[in-house]
Amino acid sequence: DLLPTKVTARWIKVLSKEAPTIAFHASITNPFGKGTFISLLRQFAKLHSDKKAISVGFLGYPNVGKSSIINTLRKKKVCSVAPVPGETKVWQYIT
């Protein structure tokens, strides 16, 4: 949400050469890329159809939006967020 569209498009082009890449805006009310991400997860689940469920983990530096992504995917606040590092230090299982 802080990058101009042209910059985002260039980064997607560069990063896509290395791994599957999508643009994602974490917002409960106005998400972008959520449908694409859900489709990617569904494709992954089909590849592992022998499993009852798949688990997805988010890891990264503090304050980069991991909890916001989870809240966006669930369409409600299920993880707390804060403008300072350390708000979510423990494992959280969201179903």
Contacts in CASP RR format, 6 or more apart in sequence:
PFRMAT RR
TARGET T0000
AUTHOR 0000-0000-0000
METHOD contacts of the structure
MODEL  1
DLLPTKVTARWIKVLSKEAPTIAFHASITNPFGKGTFISLLRQFAKLHSD
KKAISVGFLGYPNVGKSSIINTLRKKKVCSVAPVPGETKVWQYIT
1 25 0 8 1.000
1 27 0 8 1.000
3 11 0 8 1.000
8 23 0 8 1.000
12 21 0 8 1.000
12 22 0 8 1.000
12 23 0 8 1.000
15 21 0 8 1.000
20 40 0 8 1.000
22 33 0 8 1.000
22 36 0 8 1.000
22 37 0 8 1.000
22 40 0 8 1.000
23 32 0 8 1.000
23 33 0 8 1.000
24 31 0 8 1.000
24 32 0 8 1.000
24 33 0 8 1.000
24 34 0 8 1.000
24 36 0 8 1.000
24 37 0 8 1.000
24 69 0 8 1.000
24 72 0 8 1.000
25 31 0 8 1.000
25 32 0 8 1.000
25 33 0 8 1.000
26 65 0 8 1.000
26 68 0 8 1.000
26 69 0 8 1.000
26 71 0 8 1.000
26 72 0 8 1.000
27 68 0 8 1.000
27 72 0 8 1.000
28 71 0 8 1.000
28 72 0 8 1.000
28 75 0 8 1.000
28 76 0 8 1.000
28 77 0 8 1.000
31 72 0 8 1.000
34 72 0 8 1.000
34 73 0 8 1.000
37 73 0 8 1.000
38 73 0 8 1.000
41 54 0 8 1.000
41 56 0 8 1.000
44 54 0 8 1.000
45 51 0 8 1.000
45 54 0 8 1.000
48 54 0 8 1.000
58 66 0 8 1.000
58 69 0 8 1.000
58 70 0 8 1.000
59 66 0 8 1.000
60 66 0 8 1.000
62 85 0 8 1.000
62 86 0 8 1.000
63 83 0 8 1.000
63 84 0 8 1.000
63 85 0 8 1.000
65 81 0 8 1.000
66 88 0 8 1.000
67 79 0 8 1.000
67 80 0 8 1.000
67 81 0 8 1.000
67 87 0 8 1.000
67 88 0 8 1.000
68 79 0 8 1.000
68 81 0 8 1.000
70 78 0 8 1.000
70 79 0 8 1.000
70 92 0 8 1.000
70 94 0 8 1.000
71 77 0 8 1.000
71 78 0 8 1.000
71 79 0 8 1.000
71 81 0 8 1.000
74 94 0 8 1.000
78 94 0 8 1.000
79 88 0 8 1.000
79 92 0 8 1.000
79 94 0 8 1.000
80 87 0 8 1.000
80 88 0 8 1.000
81 87 0 8 1.000
81 88 0 8 1.000
END
